[in-house]
């Protein structure tokens, strides 16, 4: 084994160098998430609030969110889907309302008169956007009939305590 300076890699050393290169490329390219590592950070929908947190049937409740701090680009015709489920998990209200290009919205609804007392669940999601990849990348659903169904996403739920009409 003498001086190997200036000589090319051959045999086992060449195979090792090739293996290291092939293993490093997917990591450097961000293949673990199929996302461009030089792209801006993920832009998730803004967190929303429910106010007041306690209401009786017939009272008004506001569900709202500020603009995101990232570049969401929902578009000029963006909509938010607000759903209220009663304590049994049954949807009692579904509202589709305007949303800003950066995700801000303000939806006011009246607690349904027939809604039972208990803790209701309020959710709000941009309509026509698939967030199920959990990376925060804005994956707009195609226009037309929905082809995507949310099956395993963690759903942000804000509680709304519904009091009995006399309570």
C-alpha positions in Angstrom: 0.0 0.0 0.0 2.1 2.9 -0.8 1.3 6.5 -1.7 -2.2 6.6 -3.1 -2.3 10.4 -3.8 -3.6 11.3 -7.2 -5.0 7.9 -7.9 -8.7 7.3 -8.6 -10.9 5.2 -6.4 -11.3 1.6 -7.5 -12.9 -1.5 -6.3 -14.4 -1.5 -2.7 -13.5 2.1 -2.1 -15.4 3.2 -5.2 -18.5 1.2 -4.1 -18.4 2.7 -0.7 -18.2 6.3 -2.1 -21.1 5.5 -4.4 -23.2 4.1 -1.5 -22.5 7.2 0.7 -23.5 9.5 -2.2 -26.7 7.6 -3.0 -27.7 7.6 0.7 -26.9 11.3 1.2 -28.8 12.6 -1.9 -32.4 11.8 -0.6 -31.6 13.4 2.8 -30.2 16.5 1.2 -33.1 16.8 -1.2 -35.6 16.5 1.7 -37.1 13.2 0.3 -38.3 12.3 3.8 -41.2 14.7 3.4 -41.2 15.2 -0.4 -40.9 18.9 0.3 -38.4 21.4 -1.1 -36.0 22.2 1.8 -35.5 25.7 0.4 -39.2 26.5 0.4 -40.7 28.7 3.1 -41.9 27.0 6.3 -45.3 25.3 6.3 -48.3 27.6 6.4 -51.1 26.1 8.5 -54.5 27.7 8.9 -54.6 30.3 11.7 -55.8 29.3 15.1 -59.4 30.3 15.6 -61.4 31.3 18.7 -64.9 30.9 19.9 -66.5 33.7 21.8 -68.3 33.5 24.2 -67.1 30.1 25.4 -70.5 29.5 27.1 -73.9 30.2 25.5 -77.6 29.2 25.7 -79.8 28.2 22.8 -80.8 31.4 20.9 -77.7 33.3 21.8 -75.1 34.4 19.3 -71.5 33.0 19.1 -68.6 34.2 17.1 -66.0 32.0 15.5 -63.0 34.0 14.2 -59.3 33.9 13.3 -56.7 36.5 12.4 -54.7 36.5 9.2 -51.8 34.0 9.2 -48.3 35.3 9.7 -47.1 33.3 6.7 -48.1 33.6 3.0 -51.1 31.3 2.9 -52.5 32.4 -0.5 -56.0 31.0 -0.1 -57.2 33.1 -3.0 -59.8 35.8 -3.6 -62.8 33.3 -3.3 -61.5 31.5 -0.2 -64.1 30.0 2.2 -64.0 28.7 5.7 -66.1 25.7 6.8 -67.3 26.0 10.4 -69.0 23.0 12.0 -70.6 22.7 15.4 -71.2 19.2 16.8 -73.3 18.7 19.9 -72.2 16.6 23.0 -73.2 13.4 21.2 -71.0 14.3 18.2 -73.9 15.1 15.8 -73.4 18.1 13.5 -76.0 20.7 14.4 -74.6 23.5 12.4 -72.5 23.8 9.2 -71.6 27.3 7.9 -69.6 28.1 4.8 -68.3 31.7 5.0 -65.9 34.1 3.3 -62.2 34.0 4.4 -59.4 36.4 3.5 -56.5 35.4 1.3 -54.4 35.1 4.5 -57.0 33.1 6.4 -58.8 35.7 8.5 -62.6 35.1 9.0 -65.4 36.1 11.3 -68.5 33.8 11.5 -71.5 34.7 13.8 -74.1 32.0 14.4 -77.1 31.5 16.7 -77.0 28.5 18.9 -79.9 26.3 17.7 -82.9 26.3 19.9 -83.1 22.5 20.0 -79.5 22.1 20.9 -79.0 20.0 24.1 -76.9 21.3 27.0 -73.4 20.0 27.2 -70.0 20.6 25.6 -70.2 21.1 21.9 -67.2 20.9 19.5 -66.4 23.7 17.1 -64.1 23.1 14.1 -63.1 25.5 11.3 -61.2 24.5 8.1 -60.4 26.2 4.9 -62.9 24.8 2.3 -61.5 23.0 -0.7 -58.0 22.6 0.9 -56.6 19.2 1.8 -54.6 19.5 5.1 -54.3 15.7 5.6 -50.7 15.5 4.6 -49.9 17.1 8.0 -46.9 19.1 6.5 -48.8 22.4 6.3 -48.3 22.6 2.6 -51.3 24.2 1.0 -52.6 21.3 -1.2 -55.6 22.8 -2.9 -58.3 20.3 -3.8 -59.4 20.4 -7.4 -62.4 22.4 -8.3 -65.6 20.5 -8.8 -67.0 17.6 -6.9 -64.9 16.7 -3.8 -62.6 13.8 -4.3 -60.6 14.1 -1.1 -61.9 12.9 2.2 -60.3 13.8 5.6 -59.6 10.4 7.2 -56.8 10.8 9.8 -56.0 14.4 10.3 -55.7 15.8 13.8 -58.7 18.1 14.0 -58.5 21.3 16.0 -61.5 21.5 18.2 -62.5 24.4 20.4 -65.2 23.6 23.0 -68.4 25.6 23.3 -70.4 24.9 26.5 -74.1 25.0 25.8 -76.2 25.8 28.9 -79.8 24.7 29.4 -82.2 27.5 28.4 -83.1 28.3 32.0 -79.6 27.8 33.4 
